Amino acid sequence: MQARLDYFKAAPEVLKALMALENAAVNSGLEHSLIELVKTRASQINQCAYCIHMHTKDARKAGETEERLYLLNAWRESPLYTDRERAALGCTEALTLLADTGAPDEDYEALAAEFSPEEQARLTLLIATINAWNRFGVGFRLVHPTH
């Protein structure tokens, strides 16, 4: 695979704006482990290899277990995730697949049970931001590092 475009060089002002969103999302006060799970799950859905590579590596570095990363795409069937993580992952899937899901009430109810209104807004920003990064990564065929 070969990248289609170096979007950082092509439009630095666009990436500066996206980086501002990224900084707001990752410095929102949400748990780092939750942030990496959300970023990884959205990237799995969007099939962004670059982002999956990056966020699983970052999650491992922050102490996430291999087992939870392996089971992330089947989180609904695994007892390894907390109710708070489940609510965030359900919201991640609903908003990443928005055209298909319509953001169901049951996902919002689970979210509201685990997250304050402020945290809900912060999580939504996080989900929107990783989805934007995924669109750049997949759209321009960003190639992840190989070792």
N, C-alpha and C positions, 0 to 999 in steps of 0.2 A: 504494500500500500504506500502511496505517496501523497503527501499533503497537497491540497489544491491551492492554498493561499496562506501566506503568513499574515494573518489578520492583525497581529500586533503592529507590524510595520505598515500595513495598508491603511489602517485607520486608528492611530493611537488615541485620538480623542474619544472614540467609541469605547475602546478598551479601558480608558481612564474612567469613564462613567460606569462601566460594568464592574471595575475594581472597587469603586466607591460603594456599590451595592454589596459586593462580596464582603468588604470590610464591615459594613453595617450588619450583615447577616452573621458573620462569624464572631463578631464582638457584641452580640445581642444579649448575652447572658445565658443563653441555652447551653446545656452541657456539651462539652466537646465530643464526647462519645456519641451523643444523640445526633449532633451535627454531621459527623462522619457516616453514621448509619443512613441518615436521610440522603446525603449526597450520593452515597454508594447505591442505594435502592433506586433513586431517580435515574442514575446513570445506567443501571442495569436495564430498566424499562426502556430507556432511550437508546440503548446499545452503544453507548459512548465508551469505547475501549480505553481511550486516553484517561477519561475521568474515573472509570472503574479502577484502572491501574493506580492512579494517584491517590484516590480516597481509601482504597483498601490498604495501601502502603501507609498512609497517614494514620489510619485507624489502628493498624498493628503497632506502629511506633508509639501511639498513645495508650497502648495496653489492651486493645480489643483482641479477643480470642479468634483463632482460626476457625473454630467450630461455629461461632456466631456469624462470621463472615461467609462461611460456606453455606449456611442455612438461611441467609438473609432473603433470598428469593422465595423461600417457603416459610417465612416468619409466622404466618397464620397457623401453621401446623406444628410449630415448635414451642416448647415451654421455656425456651431460653431468653425470651424477651419480656421486659416488664410491661405493665399496663400502660405506662407513659410512653414507652417506645412503641408499643402496638398502636396507640392512638396517633403518634407522629407518623408511623409507617403507613397506616391506613389513609391519613390525610395526604401523605406524599403520593401514594398511588392514585388517589382520587383526583388530585390537582394535576398530576403529571399526565394522566389519561382523561383530562377534563371533558373532552368531546364525547367520550364513551360513558363516563360516569355521571356527569352532571353534578358532581360534589354531593353525594347522598347525605341525607339527614343523619343516618346512623353513624357515618364517619365523623360528622360534626359533633354529634352528641358524645361520642367517645373522646374526641378532642377536648370539648368543653369540660368533661369530667376530670381531665388530667392537667389542663393548661389554663392559666389565667387568661383573660381577654388580651392583655399585653403580650403574653407569650404566644398566643394564637396568631397575632399579627406578625410577631418576629419569626415564627415558624413558617408562616406563609411567605414572607420575604425570602427566607432561606430556600424554600422549595422553588419559588419563582427564579431565584438567582441561579441555582444549579441547573434548572431547565434551560435558562439562557446560555449558560456555559456549554451544556450538552449540544445545543443547536449550533454553536460555533464549532465545537469539536467534531461533531458528526458531519455537519454541512461542509466544512472545509477539510475533512479527512485528517484531522490532527493525529499524528502517529505517536503512540506512547513509547517511552524508552524501552530498549531491550537490553538484557544483560548477558 
